[in-house]
């Protein structure tokens, strides 16, 4: 099967979406009914500052709690709008930000951040100028609201972009007007997998929406395969295992003992690592133990890592090499880790590895 295919289906009644590239599972989104979705907007109530950490604990609806990193200028009892940024570790508060964004397929509306901008990934000057003209014609955020046109505008018509701008602007105005209130309230629930697939997987693809698409397209079999820590590489093997503290990645050459074996397997591992983490929903601190190689080859491996993560959907910081020769990464927890859980007969959503 050649080309890109988007499959919108469910797993045991839980909404899910899969992206296949040339028949291989490249991305997977599974809903999280037991946890707030990233992107959900709440009116929260400031509860108590955390001295020494500079943060503030917030009250959410139904007794839930959230953590805001910066408490500057805030006081207990103050209402404020916040947006969920990721998933909480077990027993911890939901991470949120006070920089609320309204994001759709073509447009991002940014309250408190005025100005009109176009994604840097659109490099054609004529196209950028045309998009700026379109944005100014259909958006007036005043002095306190901005607009970003996403790279997906390169594949869209003017009418589609204008409609998206108007919808996000109206939503932003409606939600930002709900900032005052004595009680916490959920204002938006965040996008589910099917909406996220429409929003984020913007490169043209065949879309399959008929029920049972996962089974017919072999998605369930591929999910079973990626549920295991061992990842075969053409030059060796890689293991990806989540612990409570971090994600450990181990790269091995296998039976190849040639002088170039370590470099070859390490380059192969660098290329597939973003997909391996993305499909398993893994984030946080990541330590990679590459196969032993000379320090002269480290730069080449690091360049391969940067190239691989450049197109990855999840924000990842490449920290660098430790004195023990490990490579460290810090990855945003945008997805719930479910690695190793079965997908037939048992829901994977809302569970952790």
N, C-alpha and C positions, 0 to 999 in steps of 0.2 A: 504494500500500500504506500504510494508516494504522495507527498504533499502534506498539508496541515488539515487536521480534522478536530473539531470541537464537539464533544459529546455531552449533552445535558441530560442527566438521569438522576437516580437516587440509589443509595445503598441502605437496604433494610428500612426504607421509608425516610431516610435522611437525605436531604438535597445534596447533590454533588455534581461536579463538572470535571471533565478530563480533557487535556490537550494532547493529541497524538501528532508527532512529527515523523513522517515516513514510517508510520505504524508503531513507533516506539513512544511509550508514555513519557511526556516531557514535563507536564505539570498536572497537579491534582488539587482540587478544592473540595473540602468536605465541610458541611455546616456544623455549627457548634451550638445546639439548642440549650445547653446547660451553662453557657458562658456568654458574656456580652461580646458582640462582634466588634472587631477593630473598625473604627469609623463611626460607631454609634455616638450620638450627641446626647448629653444629659444636662439638666440643670441640677447642679450639686450644691450641697451646703457645707461650707468650711466647718470642720469639727475641731481639730486641735493641731497646732504646729509640732513638728518633730525637731526639737532643739538638737543642734549638733549636725543635723542632716540638711537643714535648710528647706525641708519640704513641709507639706500640709496634708493631713488626712482629711478626706471628704466623705460625706454621707451621700449614698445613692439610694434609689428606691428599693423597697423590700429588704431593708437592713444591710444591703451590700456596702462595702467601703472601697474608696479609691485613693490613690496616692498621686499627688502633684509634686514635682520636684522642687519648684520654686514657690516659696510662701511670702515673698516680698510684697508688702502692702496689703496683705490679706489679714482678716480677723475672724475669729470663730463666730459662726452664725451667719456669715456673709454668703449670699447666693452667687453662683457664677456658672457660666457655660463651660463645659469641658467635653473633650472628645477622647474616646478610647483609642490608645495607640498600639495595644498588643494584648497578649494573654498573660495572666498572672501565674506565678509559680504557686504550687499547692500551699494553702494557708496564708497567702499574701494578698494585698489589696490590688485592685485593678489599676494598671498604669494608665494615666490620662495626661492630656496637655490642655492648656488654656488657649492654644493657637488653633482655633477651629477652622477646618477647611471643608469646602463642599465640592466633591470631586465626581466627575462624570467621565464619559468616554472621550469627549473632545475638550472639555473646559474644566478649570478649577477656579472657583471663586474664593477669594482670600480676604475675609473681614479683618480690618485692622492693618492690612498690608496693601495700600493703594498702588495703582500703576497697572499698565497693560503690557504683558510680555508673551513671547512665543518661545516654545521649547527650542533649546539649542540643537536638538537632534535634527531639526529642519534647517538645513544649511543653504538651500537655494534662496538667494537674496530676493528674487522676484516673488517667490511664494511667501516669504516672510512678510514682505511689504503688503501683499494682497491680504494676508491674514490680519495684519495690524489694521488695515482699512476696514475690514469686515468687523473686527472686534470693536473699534471705536464707533462704528455705525449701529451696533446692536447692544452695547453695554455702557451704562453710565452708573458707575459705583460711587460717584461723589468723591469726597475727600478721604474716605476711610475704608473703601473696599476695592480690592484689585481683582485682576483676571489673568489667568495663565492659559494659553492655548497649547494643548498637548501635541506630542509628535504624531498622534493618530489623525490629526487634522489633514495630514498629507494624503490620506485615503478617503476623505470625506467631501461631500458637496457643500456649497455655501449654505444651503437651506438646512442641512443637518447640523452644521456648526452653529448657525444662528439659533436654531431651536434648542440646542443644548445650552447655549449661553443663557437664553431667557429662562429655561427651567431651573438652572442652578442659581441664577440671580434671584428669582422669586423664592426659591427654597431658603436661600441664605437670609433674605429679608424677613421671612416668616419665623425662622428659628431664632435669629438674633434678637427678635422682639420679645422672646420668651425668657429672657435672662433674669427677670425679677420674679420672686415668689418665695413663700416661706417654707415650702416643702420640696424635696428633691423630686424630679420627674424625668422620665425617659422621653426625649423629644424626637429622636430618630433611632431606628433599630440597627442601622448599618446594613450594608449590602450582603445578600446571600451569595452562594456559589454561582448560581446562574447569572445574576446581575454582575457579579465580579468578572465572570468570563466575558460577558459582553463589554464590560468597561475596560478590561486590561488586555485581553487577547485580541488585539485590533488588526493584526496582519491578516489579510484575506484568507479564509479557510472554509472548508465544507462544514456545515453545522448539522448535527444529528440530534433531533429532539424526541424521536419516538421512544416510548418506554422500552426498557430492555436493551438499550444501546450498549451499555457496559459489557453485558454478556456476549452480544453479537460481535463486538469489535475486539474482544479479548482483553478488555481493561481489567477485569477482575483477576485474571491470571497474572497480569503484570503487577497488580497491587500486591498479590501474594508474594511475588518474587522480591519486590523492594521492601517487603516487611522483614526480610532477613538482613543481618548486619554485613554478611559477606557480599562483596561486589566483584565479580570477575572482570579482569582487565585483559586485554590481548597480551600484555607483557607480564602480568602477575595478578595480584589480588589487592583489594582494599577492604578494610573493615570499618564500618561507621557504627559506633555504639554510644548511646546517651547514658550519662550518669546524672546524679542530682546536681553535681557541681559544674559539669561541663560536658561537651561532646568530644569524644576521643576518636581520632581517625588514625588507622595504622596501615601503612603501605608496605607491601612485601614483593620481592622479585620472583618468588617461586623457585623453579628449578634452573633458571637462567643464571649462569655464573660468569658471563662475559663482562669485560670492563665497562661496557656501555649499558648494562642491564639496569642499574639503579637509576640512571638519568632517564632512560626510556619509560620505565614504569612510573617514575615520579611525574613526568610530563603528562602521561596518560591519566594519572590520578587527578592532577590539577585541572584537566579538561572536564572530567565528569563530576568533580566534587560539588559544584553548584547545583546540578540536577539531583544528586544524591541527597543533599540537605533539603532542597526544595520539596521533593516528593515525600520525604519523611517528616516534614514540618519542624525541622530542628533549628534552633537558634541559640542565642546566648553566647557563652564563651566556647570556642572551638580550638582544640589543639591537634595539629597534624604531625604525626611522626612519620616523615618520609623515609624511604629506604636509604641506608647510608650512602652518602655521595661526598665528593670533595666540595669544599667551600666555594671553589671556582664555579661550580654548577648552580649554586643557590640563586644567583641573579636570573638565570634562564628559567628556573622553576617559578620564581616569583613573578616574572613577566607573564608566564603562561597562566598563573593564577589570576593576575589582574585582568588579562584579556577574557578569561572565562567568566569572571564575576561582573564584568562591565555590562553585560546584557541580562544579568539576573534580576528578577523582579523584586527581590527582597534586599533591603539596604544592608550591606556588609562592609565592615572596615577591616582591611588587611593590616594587622598590627606589626607583624614582622617576626624575626627569628629570635629565639631565646638562646641563652648561653649553653643550653643542653642540646641545641640543634632542632628544637621543635618550631613549627610555624604556627603563630597564633592569629585567630580571627575573632571579631566580635560581630554577631549577626542579630538583627532585630527579630524579636519574637512576634512575628505577624501571624503565625499559624500555630495551631495546637499540635504538639507532637503526639503521634499515634503509632510510631514505628513498632512493628512486631505484633500488632493486634490483628486478629482475623477479620476478614471482611464478609465472609459468608455466614449468615445466621447470627452474627453479633455486630452491633453498630460500632463503628470506630469513632464516631463523632463524640466530642465532649470527654474523651479519655486521653490519658497521657501514657507515654512510654515508661 
